[in-house]
Amino acid sequence: MELQQRLIEEMKEGMKSGDTERVGVIRMLRSTLKNKEIEKRPSLSEGTTATLTEEEVLQVISAAVKQRNESIPLFEKAGRSDLVDKEKREVVILESFLPHPFSEPELNAKIAEAITESGATTLQQMGEVMKVLKPRLVGRADMQKVSMRVRTCLTETPQ
């Protein structure tokens, strides 16, 4: 099932079961996705509608998770445990729409595959590796950690 359709179905289920928090998070997410579609529209010809690809939907969900994970320490520092709990619950709901993250060996294999595929041998070619990796890992790995791993692999690779 397409992810956007799954969001609609889960929202309906949440409304029937009275899970207002889940419904609220899904509504927020659908609103963000709609705004992305509107942003995408000017690049299209008149009268056509913009639809997001599954990859773009995953990027939006990943960004929402990242945003909440970044705000949790700030709320903790401010002593707002109520907001910390709320953000953590929202992260759990959002992550339920993401594919399962790659395991360490799977991630290492994907990185090695991308390095080989891009032909990168130096740190200056890291952008090429990341360009290959990003679409394959969206929603399944923290790209900041992936970037650090790629950097390590490229500095350890014999030139």
N, C-alpha and C positions, 0 to 999 in steps of 0.2 A: 504494500500500500504506500502510496506517495505520502511523504512526510506532512505536507500541508493538509491533506485529507485526514491523516491520522490526528492532527491537531484538532480539527473540527469534530471528529468522532469522540475524542477524549474530552473535549469541552462539553459536548452533549451529555456524555456519561457523568461528568462532574456536576453538571446542573441537575441531572436526575437524582444523583446521590446526595446533593447538598454540600459538596466539597467546594466551598466558596474560595478557598485559598488557591486550589488547583485551577479553578475556572479563571480567577483573576490573573494568575501567571500566564495561562494560555492566551487569554485576551490580550495581555500586554505584548506577548510574543507575536500574535497575529497582527496586532497593530504595527509593530516594528517591521514585520515582513511586508505589510501593505505599503508602508512608507518607503521601503526599499524598492518595491515595484514602481512606485510613483517617481522615485529618483531615476530609475532606469528608463522610464518612458520618453524623456526628451530625445534620447538617442535613437528612438524608433520613428518610423514614418507616422503621419497623422492617421488616426483611426485604429491603430493597432494597440493591442493590450500587452503589457509587459508581464511575463511570468518569470518567477525565479527558478533557477535550476536547483536540484537537490543539494548540490555543493554550496550554492549561495544560501540556501535555507540553513544548512549545517553551520556555515560561517556565522550567520546571525545568532543562532542558538549558542555557539561557542563563545561569541563575543558577550552575550548576556551572562553566561556562566563566569567568564573571566571578570567581567565588571563586578559581579557580586562577590567573587572571591577576593577581589582587590579591596572592596569596601568593608569586608568583615573585620580585618585588623584595625581599620580606622574607627569603626564603631566600638570595638573592644577597648581601644585606647581612650575613647570618649566615655567609656563606662555605660554604653547603651546595649545592655545584654538583650533587651527586647528586640532591637533591630538586628543584632547578631543572629539570634534564633530565627527571625523571619528570613534573613538572607540565606541562612543555611538550609532552611526548608525549601526556599525557592530554587537553590542550586540543585537539590535532590530532584525536584520536579523537572527542571530544565534538562538535567543529565539523563532523565529517563527517555528523552527524545533523541539522544545522541547514540551512535553505534558504540559498541563496547570498545574501550581503549585497547591499543596494541600492547602485547606483553613485551618485556624487555628484549627477548630474542627476536620477536617479530619486528620490533622497531629497529633494532640493529641491522637486521637483514634488509629492511626497506631503505635504510640510510646507505648501506654498502651498495645496494642495487642502484640507487640514484647517483652515487658517486661514480660508479662504473659507467652508467648510462650517459652521464653528462661529460665524462672524460676528464673531470676535474682532478688536478694533482696539487694545486697550491691553494692557499687560503684566499688569494685574490679571486678564485673561481667559485667561491662559496655561494654566491648569488645564483649561479647556474644550477647548483645542486638543490638549493632551496626552491627554485622555480619548478624543478621536477618533483620535489617532495610535497610541496604544499597541497596540491589538489588530491594527492593520495592519502594524506594524513588528516585532512580537515575533520575536526570533531573527534578524532581518535587519538590525538597526542597533543601535548602542550608544545606549541611551536617554538617557544622560547627555550625550552629544554632541548628540543630537537636541534635548534640552531647551535647551542653549546656543544652538543654531541658531534655535529657535523664539523664544527671548528676544531674539535679535538682530533677527529679522524683525519682531517686534512693536514693538521700540523704533525701528526704522527706518521703520515704516509711518506715513505722515502721518495725524494724527488729525483 
